[in-house]
């Protein structure tokens, strides 16, 4: 079986599972909504505190971080290490960030400047920005490690709660059959 066939098969299984999960969430909407919103509120409050209420700076950093993670994942899928990632592949510019987030470009530029002052991002020669890292870890992740740890625990709890909701739904369907 070729790699493309394996990937296509995985995508179909994920799609089937996604449909089953969505059906369970719709069937148990009130439970799902409560679990998800509780997670989201807790997370936004925690991140809001870490960013002193500046959600726009958080969004700007998140876009740059996701760009880096995408570059790392793509490199790994192709058998390459971090050292082979070109800076432009892990960078974003103010226009792209503005387009993605809906934050005005001038505001994005101010947020980029404040994140650079914190030492979390740096400007490339082409005017784009990327995360600053040392020893394989970004300085933003290092400085936000406690927030990150709490986020991991929150996501684990969300996963557990949603998994239980799905299992309960599937048990109910099985009993009806």
Backbone as ProteinMPNN parsed JSONL, in Angstrom:
{"seq_chain_A": "XXXXXXXXXXXXXXXXXXXXXXXXXXXXXXXXXXXXXXXXXXXXXXXXXXXXXXXXXXXXXXXXXXXXXXXXXXXXXXXXXXXXXXXXXXXXXXXXXXXXXXXXXXXXXXXXXXXXXXXXXXXXXXXXXXXXXXXXXXXXXXXXXXXXXXXXXXXXXXXXXXXXXXXXXXXXXXXXX", "coords_chain_A": {"N_chain_A": [[0.852, -1.18, 0.0], [0.595, 2.188, -0.859], [2.044, 5.243, 0.447], [0.299, 7.394, 0.086], [-2.176, 6.063, -0.134], [-2.381, 5.022, 2.442], [-2.49, 7.392, 3.946], [-4.882, 8.481, 2.895], [-6.702, 6.542, 3.73], [-6.483, 6.84, 6.498], [-7.478, 9.444, 6.738], [-10.15, 9.048, 5.929], [-11.041, 7.355, 8.005], [-10.724, 9.103, 10.173], [-12.537, 11.045, 9.391], [-14.954, 9.586, 9.451], [-15.026, 8.994, 12.184], [-15.137, 11.578, 13.183], [-17.648, 12.374, 12.272], [-19.27, 10.593, 13.768], [-18.66, 11.476, 16.339], [-19.59, 14.129, 16.221], [-22.322, 13.635, 15.901], [-22.899, 12.494, 18.377], [-22.381, 14.703, 20.022], [-24.339, 16.475, 19.151], [-26.634, 15.051, 19.858], [-26.408, 15.069, 22.582], [-26.458, 17.781, 23.273], [-26.732, 19.865, 25.281], [-25.12, 18.914, 27.378], [-22.669, 18.684, 26.009], [-22.293, 21.398, 25.234], [-22.086, 22.677, 27.734], [-19.743, 21.452, 28.779], [-17.821, 22.15, 26.837], [-17.918, 25.011, 26.781], [-17.261, 25.572, 29.425], [-14.601, 24.66, 29.45], [-13.524, 26.411, 27.472], [-13.991, 28.997, 28.6], [-12.477, 28.805, 31.016], [-9.95, 28.459, 29.884], [-9.609, 30.799, 28.291], [-9.751, 32.785, 30.277], [-7.497, 32.136, 31.825], [-5.397, 32.407, 29.907], [-5.852, 35.039, 29.233], [-5.104, 36.315, 31.607], [-2.352, 35.703, 31.604], [-1.547, 37.231, 29.468], [-2.128, 39.698, 30.345], [-4.709, 40.643, 29.77], [-4.544, 41.291, 27.083], [-5.765, 40.179, 24.464], [-5.438, 40.415, 21.724], [-2.658, 40.504, 21.332], [-2.113, 37.933, 22.162], [-3.425, 36.466, 20.133], [-1.907, 37.233, 17.889], [0.621, 36.2, 18.566], [-0.119, 33.518, 18.671], [-0.749, 32.94, 15.967], [1.778, 33.198, 14.773], [3.076, 31.206, 16.198], [1.602, 28.921, 15.394], [2.291, 28.87, 12.716], [4.985, 28.231, 12.898], [4.779, 25.689, 14.146], [3.448, 24.311, 12.123], [5.439, 24.304, 10.139], [7.389, 22.757, 11.427], [6.05, 20.298, 11.763], [5.585, 19.629, 9.066], [8.213, 19.384, 8.139], [9.046, 17.194, 9.714], [7.3, 15.186, 8.76], [8.411, 14.85, 6.291], [10.813, 13.807, 6.882], [12.828, 15.491, 7.849], [14.878, 17.481, 10.057], [14.696, 20.105, 12.593], [16.749, 21.876, 11.953], [16.705, 22.116, 9.227], [14.645, 23.724, 8.496], [13.666, 26.514, 6.812], [13.919, 29.961, 7.704], [11.869, 31.612, 6.604], [9.793, 29.836, 6.276], [8.755, 29.453, 8.76], [7.651, 31.774, 9.545], [5.602, 34.756, 9.804], [3.926, 37.572, 8.364], [2.82, 40.973, 9.015], [0.592, 41.596, 7.414], [-0.52, 39.088, 6.697], [-1.157, 38.087, 9.245], [-3.011, 40.0, 10.049], [-5.0, 39.575, 8.105], [-5.788, 36.93, 8.766], [-6.7, 37.151, 11.436], [-8.377, 39.338, 11.579], [-7.675, 41.582, 12.895], [-6.806, 44.982, 12.773], [-4.176, 46.031, 10.546], [-2.303, 47.967, 11.448], [-2.599, 47.779, 14.212], [-1.783, 45.145, 14.554], [0.91, 45.457, 13.913], [1.755, 47.021, 16.099], [1.344, 45.146, 18.152], [3.151, 43.166, 17.364], [5.528, 44.575, 17.754], [5.47, 44.865, 20.55], [5.585, 42.185, 21.372], [8.06, 41.527, 20.357], [9.632, 43.149, 21.969], [9.367, 41.778, 24.365], [10.979, 39.718, 23.8], [10.089, 37.432, 22.591], [9.549, 37.126, 19.885], [11.179, 37.665, 16.716], [12.226, 39.952, 14.188], [12.548, 39.23, 10.798], [14.822, 39.645, 7.995], [13.22, 40.085, 5.771], [11.04, 41.368, 6.793], [9.108, 39.838, 7.975], [7.974, 37.907, 10.856], [9.187, 35.711, 13.394], [9.217, 33.117, 15.913], [11.42, 33.345, 18.701], [13.945, 31.148, 19.59], [15.702, 28.981, 21.835], [17.937, 26.476, 22.344], [16.135, 24.647, 21.215], [13.694, 25.231, 22.322], [11.057, 27.587, 22.384], [11.255, 30.973, 23.484], [8.921, 32.185, 24.298], [7.317, 29.975, 24.973], [8.786, 29.009, 27.106], [8.555, 31.168, 28.923], [5.827, 31.167, 29.278], [5.289, 28.781, 30.478], [3.917, 27.791, 32.793], [1.27, 28.538, 32.285], [0.951, 27.064, 29.974], [1.226, 24.454, 30.989], [-1.069, 24.306, 32.609], [-2.952, 24.546, 30.558], [-2.546, 22.184, 29.127], [-3.429, 20.327, 31.033], [-6.1, 21.156, 31.195], [-7.009, 20.61, 28.581], [-6.669, 17.855, 28.571], [-8.588, 17.155, 30.47], [-10.877, 18.095, 29.152], [-10.852, 16.38, 26.928], [-11.252, 13.913, 28.229], [-13.801, 14.351, 29.377], [-15.376, 14.787, 27.055], [-14.948, 12.413, 25.692], [-16.167, 10.607, 27.452], [-18.799, 11.499, 27.237], [-19.308, 10.817, 24.551], [-18.965, 8.025, 24.669], [-21.056, 7.354, 26.447], [-23.235, 8.104, 24.852], [-22.918, 6.34, 22.664], [-23.271, 3.91, 24.01], [-25.939, 4.139, 24.749], [-27.15, 4.143, 22.196], [-26.459, 1.561, 21.334], [-27.876, 0.014, 23.202], [-30.475, 0.586, 22.4], [-30.67, -0.748, 20.045]], "CA_chain_A": [[0.0, 0.0, 0.0], [1.408, 3.394, -0.943], [1.871, 6.21, 1.537], [-0.917, 8.173, -0.197], [-3.334, 5.235, 0.22], [-2.429, 4.959, 3.907], [-2.976, 8.694, 4.41], [-6.29, 8.59, 2.521], [-7.441, 5.64, 4.612], [-6.525, 7.495, 7.819], [-8.395, 10.59, 6.648], [-11.528, 8.537, 5.918], [-11.363, 6.887, 9.368], [-10.896, 10.3, 11.003], [-13.784, 11.675, 8.978], [-16.035, 8.767, 10.001], [-15.031, 9.203, 13.631], [-15.593, 12.949, 13.405], [-19.11, 12.373, 12.094], [-19.881, 9.922, 14.93], [-18.505, 12.372, 17.491], [-20.519, 15.258, 16.041], [-23.676, 13.134, 16.173], [-23.018, 12.356, 19.834], [-22.448, 16.044, 20.603], [-25.659, 17.027, 18.851], [-27.626, 14.318, 20.649], [-26.233, 15.474, 23.992], [-26.021, 19.153, 23.067], [-26.596, 20.648, 26.521], [-23.915, 18.434, 28.074], [-21.522, 19.099, 25.197], [-22.145, 22.853, 25.314], [-21.589, 23.015, 29.063], [-18.353, 20.976, 28.898], [-16.95, 22.934, 25.963], [-17.855, 26.415, 27.209], [-16.487, 25.602, 30.672], [-13.201, 24.58, 29.023], [-13.148, 27.631, 26.761], [-13.916, 30.105, 29.56], [-11.304, 28.615, 31.883], [-8.733, 28.675, 29.097], [-9.488, 32.214, 27.935], [-9.446, 33.544, 31.493], [-6.103, 31.86, 32.176], [-4.531, 33.032, 28.903], [-6.029, 36.483, 29.391], [-4.246, 36.753, 32.724], [-0.952, 35.603, 31.176], [-1.295, 38.326, 28.535], [-2.633, 40.913, 30.995], [-5.924, 41.085, 29.091], [-4.291, 41.656, 25.691], [-6.091, 39.024, 23.627], [-4.904, 40.607, 20.387], [-1.26, 40.052, 21.355], [-2.171, 36.469, 22.239], [-3.762, 35.968, 18.799], [-0.755, 37.461, 17.015], [1.619, 35.194, 18.928], [-0.653, 32.2, 18.302], [-0.595, 32.767, 14.522], [3.202, 32.952, 14.518], [3.368, 29.893, 16.765], [1.02, 27.888, 14.535], [3.095, 28.834, 11.5], [6.192, 27.462, 13.256], [4.4, 24.288, 14.354], [3.166, 23.739, 10.802], [6.73, 24.071, 9.49], [8.033, 21.632, 12.126], [5.317, 19.076, 11.419], [5.842, 19.339, 7.653], [9.597, 18.891, 8.061], [9.078, 15.85, 10.305], [6.629, 14.278, 7.826], [9.306, 14.634, 5.16], [12.057, 13.237, 7.378], [13.831, 16.521, 8.11], [14.933, 18.026, 11.406], [14.488, 21.547, 12.75], [17.827, 22.646, 11.332], [16.451, 22.248, 7.797], [13.498, 24.606, 8.268], [14.068, 27.867, 6.432], [13.225, 30.962, 8.532], [10.638, 32.117, 5.972], [8.735, 28.829, 6.41], [8.199, 29.49, 10.111], [7.435, 33.191, 9.8], [4.385, 35.408, 9.324], [4.044, 39.027, 8.315], [1.684, 41.712, 9.592], [-0.578, 41.504, 6.524], [-1.124, 37.755, 6.83], [-1.738, 38.004, 10.588], [-4.203, 40.845, 10.013], [-6.013, 38.877, 7.31], [-6.274, 35.754, 9.498], [-7.34, 37.464, 12.717], [-9.3, 40.463, 11.489], [-7.115, 42.713, 13.651], [-6.24, 45.956, 11.827], [-2.742, 45.851, 10.31], [-1.515, 48.852, 12.311], [-2.65, 47.188, 15.55], [-0.904, 43.969, 14.499], [2.297, 45.952, 13.973], [2.038, 47.4, 17.496], [1.44, 43.9, 18.936], [4.423, 42.551, 16.989], [6.592, 45.328, 18.425], [5.468, 44.55, 21.988], [6.051, 40.802, 21.52], [9.506, 41.572, 20.114], [10.233, 43.724, 23.189], [9.402, 40.709, 25.362], [11.989, 38.758, 23.365], [9.418, 36.215, 22.152], [9.626, 37.041, 18.433], [12.183, 38.53, 16.097], [11.91, 40.36, 12.816], [13.466, 38.738, 9.775], [15.261, 40.653, 7.021], [12.13, 40.37, 4.83], [9.973, 42.06, 7.502], [8.232, 38.885, 8.657], [8.355, 37.637, 12.242], [9.196, 34.314, 13.833], [9.497, 32.919, 17.33], [12.813, 33.228, 19.122], [14.13, 29.905, 20.339], [17.015, 28.696, 22.39], [17.996, 25.07, 22.733], [14.974, 23.912, 20.733], [12.455, 25.697, 22.966], [10.832, 29.011, 22.165], [11.277, 31.756, 24.727], [7.52, 32.389, 24.7], [6.867, 28.767, 25.674], [9.484, 28.991, 28.396], [7.969, 32.178, 29.807], [4.418, 30.835, 29.501], [5.261, 27.342, 30.795], [2.862, 27.476, 33.764], [0.007, 28.64, 31.553], [0.953, 25.915, 29.073], [0.967, 23.257, 31.8], [-2.49, 24.318, 32.96], [-3.702, 24.3, 29.329], [-2.458, 20.747, 28.848], [-4.34, 19.66, 31.974], [-7.479, 21.49, 30.802], [-7.33, 19.864, 27.363], [-6.806, 16.448, 28.967], [-9.898, 17.035, 31.114], [-11.867, 18.246, 28.082], [-10.851, 15.131, 26.171], [-11.875, 12.9, 29.079], [-15.232, 14.646, 29.486], [-16.029, 14.572, 25.765], [-14.887, 10.978, 25.413], [-17.21, 9.982, 28.268], [-20.075, 11.869, 26.627], [-19.439, 9.999, 23.341], [-19.161, 6.637, 25.098], [-22.424, 7.246, 26.975], [-24.136, 8.177, 23.7], [-22.8, 5.081, 21.91], [-23.886, 2.868, 24.835], [-27.389, 4.333, 24.617], [-27.537, 3.685, 20.858], [-26.324, 0.106, 21.319], [-28.989, -0.526, 23.978], [-31.705, 0.763, 21.622], [-30.678, -1.671, 18.885]], "C_chain_A": [[0.895, 1.241, 0.0], [1.119, 4.313, 0.234], [0.6, 7.02, 1.334], [-2.171, 7.372, 0.154], [-3.496, 5.14, 1.723], [-2.986, 6.264, 4.458], [-4.458, 8.872, 4.1], [-7.168, 7.739, 3.41], [-7.57, 6.247, 6.01], [-7.493, 8.661, 7.812], [-9.844, 10.134, 6.668], [-11.933, 8.067, 7.305], [-11.577, 8.075, 10.293], [-12.204, 10.984, 10.672], [-14.983, 10.91, 9.53], [-16.156, 8.989, 11.499], [-15.534, 10.6, 13.972], [-17.106, 13.039, 13.273], [-19.808, 11.715, 13.276], [-19.792, 10.827, 16.171], [-19.478, 13.543, 17.402], [-21.953, 14.837, 16.325], [-23.901, 12.991, 17.675], [-23.144, 13.724, 20.495], [-23.803, 16.69, 20.336], [-26.741, 16.361, 19.692], [-27.582, 14.732, 22.117], [-25.784, 16.927, 24.043], [-25.81, 19.928, 24.365], [-25.356, 20.226, 27.302], [-22.662, 18.872, 27.331], [-21.252, 20.588, 25.365], [-21.572, 23.267, 26.665], [-20.107, 22.646, 29.193], [-17.429, 21.871, 28.081], [-16.807, 24.378, 26.445], [-17.095, 26.544, 28.53], [-14.988, 25.554, 30.355], [-12.745, 25.909, 28.425], [-13.022, 28.822, 27.708], [-12.691, 29.989, 30.456], [-10.018, 28.927, 31.126], [-8.545, 30.154, 28.757], [-9.169, 33.088, 29.143], [-7.984, 33.371, 31.875], [-5.138, 32.546, 31.199], [-4.645, 34.55, 28.99], [-5.18, 37.04, 30.518], [-2.772, 36.748, 32.321], [-0.577, 36.759, 30.247], [-1.831, 39.662, 29.058], [-3.807, 41.52, 30.221], [-5.751, 41.418, 27.621], [-4.496, 40.444, 24.786], [-5.571, 39.189, 22.201], [-3.44, 40.184, 20.316], [-1.201, 38.531, 21.399], [-2.474, 35.88, 20.87], [-2.586, 36.116, 17.83], [0.325, 36.419, 17.3], [1.156, 33.797, 18.512], [-0.5, 31.942, 16.803], [0.861, 32.463, 14.182], [3.592, 31.572, 15.037], [2.826, 28.764, 15.91], [1.802, 27.755, 13.223], [4.36, 28.015, 11.749], [5.853, 25.98, 13.419], [4.088, 23.597, 13.03], [4.473, 23.405, 10.081], [7.443, 22.87, 10.112], [7.366, 20.323, 11.75], [5.567, 18.667, 9.966], [7.252, 18.777, 7.476], [9.678, 17.46, 8.586], [8.429, 14.823, 9.378], [7.521, 13.925, 6.642], [10.688, 14.134, 5.591], [13.174, 14.229, 7.65], [13.763, 16.987, 9.55], [14.735, 19.534, 11.404], [15.522, 22.375, 12.008], [17.616, 22.873, 9.841], [15.259, 23.148, 7.479], [14.016, 26.01, 7.97], [13.275, 28.877, 7.263], [11.92, 31.46, 7.917], [9.492, 31.117, 6.066], [8.119, 28.801, 7.802], [7.878, 30.924, 10.527], [6.094, 33.662, 9.245], [4.628, 36.904, 9.271], [2.757, 39.675, 8.821], [0.428, 41.581, 8.73], [-1.288, 40.164, 6.685], [-1.816, 37.622, 8.189], [-3.025, 38.818, 10.646], [-5.332, 40.156, 9.258], [-6.621, 37.706, 8.08], [-7.125, 36.12, 10.708], [-8.42, 38.533, 12.632], [-8.849, 41.67, 12.304], [-6.517, 43.687, 12.641], [-4.706, 45.847, 11.761], [-1.889, 46.728, 11.23], [-1.49, 48.32, 13.743], [-1.755, 45.956, 15.604], [0.549, 44.411, 14.614], [2.672, 46.355, 15.401], [2.204, 46.158, 18.368], [2.746, 43.177, 18.627], [5.582, 43.254, 17.698], [6.64, 44.995, 19.915], [5.937, 43.116, 22.244], [7.561, 40.707, 21.275], [10.235, 42.143, 21.332], [10.329, 42.685, 24.305], [10.47, 39.666, 25.029], [11.398, 37.461, 22.839], [9.474, 36.015, 20.643], [10.754, 37.932, 17.939], [11.772, 38.815, 14.667], [12.983, 39.823, 11.883], [13.822, 39.87, 8.816], [14.138, 41.031, 6.052], [10.932, 41.056, 5.489], [8.978, 41.14, 8.184], [8.777, 38.612, 10.059], [8.309, 36.147, 12.515], [9.536, 34.26, 15.313], [10.996, 32.838, 17.565], [12.923, 31.938, 19.921], [15.567, 29.775, 20.8], [17.002, 27.248, 22.848], [16.773, 24.279, 22.329], [13.655, 24.322, 21.36], [12.287, 27.184, 22.7], [10.821, 29.727, 23.516], [9.86, 32.041, 25.217], [7.021, 31.177, 25.474], [7.525, 28.681, 27.051], [8.806, 29.951, 29.38], [6.501, 31.886, 30.146], [4.244, 29.383, 29.951], [4.173, 26.971, 31.801], [1.477, 27.541, 33.113], [-0.142, 27.442, 30.623], [0.64, 24.622, 29.83], [-0.511, 23.176, 32.18], [-3.361, 24.037, 31.725], [-3.689, 22.817, 28.982], [-3.408, 19.979, 29.768], [-5.8, 19.92, 31.617], [-7.9, 20.707, 29.569], [-7.513, 18.387, 27.681], [-8.166, 16.221, 29.63], [-11.016, 17.164, 30.086], [-11.98, 16.951, 27.288], [-11.566, 14.032, 26.952], [-13.383, 13.104, 29.152], [-15.968, 14.378, 28.178], [-16.024, 13.092, 25.376], [-15.973, 10.226, 26.19], [-18.594, 10.282, 27.695], [-20.333, 11.014, 25.38], [-19.712, 8.541, 23.711], [-20.565, 6.416, 25.639], [-23.442, 7.25, 25.839], [-24.111, 6.86, 22.926], [-23.408, 3.912, 22.682], [-25.405, 2.943, 24.719], [-27.88, 3.842, 23.254], [-27.49, 2.173, 20.769], [-27.482, -0.553, 22.064], [-30.304, -0.458, 23.2], [-31.8, -0.251, 20.489], [-31.009, -3.035, 19.283]], "O_chain_A": [[1.846, 1.323, 0.778], [0.104, 4.185, 0.919], [-0.109, 7.307, 2.298], [-3.13, 7.933, 0.684], [-4.617, 5.174, 2.232], [-3.852, 6.253, 5.333], [-5.213, 9.36, 4.941], [-8.256, 8.16, 3.803], [-8.631, 6.178, 6.63], [-8.246, 8.852, 8.767], [-10.68, 10.744, 7.334], [-13.048, 8.344, 7.747], [-12.5, 8.07, 11.107], [-12.906, 11.454, 11.567], [-15.93, 11.521, 10.026], [-17.258, 9.154, 12.023], [-16.273, 10.78, 14.94], [-17.766, 13.703, 14.072], [-20.83, 12.216, 13.745], [-20.742, 10.921, 16.948], [-20.115, 13.905, 18.391], [-22.716, 15.594, 16.924], [-24.97, 13.329, 18.182], [-23.93, 13.889, 21.428], [-24.35, 17.375, 21.201], [-27.656, 17.026, 20.179], [-28.606, 14.741, 22.801], [-24.847, 17.27, 24.763], [-24.783, 20.589, 24.518], [-24.627, 21.069, 27.826], [-21.712, 19.368, 27.936], [-20.116, 20.994, 25.611], [-20.677, 24.109, 26.732], [-19.309, 23.453, 29.669], [-16.382, 22.3, 28.566], [-15.697, 24.906, 26.508], [-16.365, 27.515, 28.732], [-14.203, 26.315, 30.922], [-11.718, 26.462, 28.819], [-12.052, 29.575, 27.628], [-11.953, 30.958, 30.636], [-9.114, 29.575, 31.653], [-7.452, 30.697, 28.916], [-8.391, 34.036, 29.032], [-7.307, 34.343, 32.211], [-4.177, 33.189, 31.62], [-3.653, 35.262, 28.839], [-4.602, 38.12, 30.392], [-2.029, 37.672, 32.653], [0.568, 37.211, 30.239], [-1.967, 40.627, 28.307], [-3.892, 42.734, 30.041], [-6.722, 41.794, 26.964], [-3.541, 39.774, 24.392], [-5.291, 38.193, 21.534], [-3.026, 39.568, 19.334], [-0.351, 37.914, 20.757], [-1.849, 34.896, 20.475], [-2.313, 35.212, 17.04], [0.878, 35.826, 16.374], [1.96, 32.987, 18.051], [-0.154, 30.829, 16.408], [1.139, 31.565, 13.388], [4.353, 30.854, 14.389], [3.503, 27.755, 15.714], [1.952, 26.655, 12.691], [4.758, 27.204, 10.913], [6.556, 25.118, 12.893], [4.427, 22.429, 12.84], [4.594, 22.337, 9.481], [8.034, 22.06, 9.399], [8.047, 19.343, 11.45], [5.742, 17.484, 9.676], [7.452, 17.807, 6.745], [10.312, 16.608, 7.964], [8.943, 13.715, 9.223], [7.407, 12.844, 6.064], [11.61, 14.048, 4.78], [14.345, 13.85, 7.679], [12.715, 16.9, 10.19], [14.621, 20.158, 10.349], [15.212, 23.45, 11.494], [18.272, 23.728, 9.247], [14.905, 23.314, 6.312], [14.718, 26.612, 8.783], [12.084, 28.674, 7.503], [10.957, 31.707, 8.643], [8.33, 31.506, 5.949], [7.07, 28.188, 8.002], [7.841, 31.243, 11.716], [5.529, 33.049, 8.339], [5.431, 37.442, 10.033], [1.744, 39.006, 9.026], [-0.678, 41.468, 9.26], [-2.512, 40.113, 6.796], [-2.929, 37.105, 8.272], [-4.017, 38.375, 11.225], [-6.478, 40.151, 9.707], [-7.836, 37.509, 8.05], [-8.143, 35.483, 10.976], [-9.279, 38.624, 13.509], [-9.566, 42.668, 12.39], [-5.792, 43.266, 11.739], [-4.038, 45.608, 12.767], [-0.861, 46.276, 11.735], [-0.461, 48.404, 14.415], [-1.048, 45.744, 16.588], [1.33, 43.796, 15.341], [3.777, 46.065, 15.86], [3.091, 46.11, 19.221], [3.381, 42.632, 19.531], [6.507, 42.602, 18.183], [7.722, 44.856, 20.485], [6.618, 42.863, 23.237], [8.251, 39.908, 21.908], [11.32, 41.682, 21.686], [11.268, 42.711, 25.1], [10.823, 38.836, 25.867], [12.125, 36.485, 22.656], [9.452, 34.881, 20.163], [11.218, 38.829, 18.643], [11.07, 38.032, 14.028], [14.178, 39.949, 12.152], [13.191, 40.927, 8.831], [14.096, 42.159, 5.562], [9.921, 41.302, 4.831], [8.094, 41.609, 8.901], [9.884, 39.027, 10.405], [7.498, 35.417, 11.943], [10.064, 35.212, 15.887], [11.743, 32.327, 16.731], [12.112, 31.665, 20.807], [16.494, 30.364, 20.245], [16.155, 26.846, 23.645], [16.397, 23.332, 23.02], [12.603, 23.814, 20.973], [13.247, 27.951, 22.778], [10.432, 29.164, 24.539], [9.628, 32.128, 26.423], [6.376, 31.324, 26.512], [6.88, 28.319, 28.036], [8.521, 29.589, 30.521], [6.004, 32.317, 31.186], [3.157, 28.821, 29.815], [3.561, 25.913, 31.662], [0.623, 26.692, 33.368], [-1.228, 26.875, 30.498], [-0.131, 23.791, 29.35], [-1.128, 22.115, 32.086], [-4.39, 23.369, 31.832], [-4.713, 22.261, 28.586], [-4.113, 19.076, 29.317], [-6.639, 19.025, 31.719], [-9.018, 20.194, 29.509], [-8.402, 17.736, 27.132], [-8.82, 15.209, 29.378], [-11.997, 16.422, 30.141], [-13.084, 16.483, 27.011], [-12.391, 13.307, 26.396], [-14.153, 12.154, 29.009], [-17.059, 13.807, 28.185], [-16.988, 12.591, 24.799], [-16.616, 9.323, 25.655], [-19.461, 9.409, 27.674], [-21.45, 10.539, 25.176], [-20.589, 7.902, 23.13], [-21.198, 5.407, 25.329], [-24.404, 6.482, 25.863], [-25.162, 6.326, 22.572], [-23.997, 3.015, 22.079], [-26.073, 1.915, 24.603], [-28.922, 3.192, 23.174], [-28.387, 1.559, 20.19], [-28.013, -1.567, 21.61], [-31.149, -1.344, 23.328], [-32.896, -0.573, 20.029], [-31.059, -3.93, 18.439]]}, "name": "protein", "num_of_chains": 1, "seq": "XXXXXXXXXXXXXXXXXXXXXXXXXXXXXXXXXXXXXXXXXXXXXXXXXXXXXXXXXXXXXXXXXXXXXXXXXXXXXXXXXXXXXXXXXXXXXXXXXXXXXXXXXXXXXXXXXXXXXXXXXXXXXXXXXXXXXXXXXXXXXXXXXXXXXXXXXXXXXXXXXXXXXXXXXXXXXXXXX"}
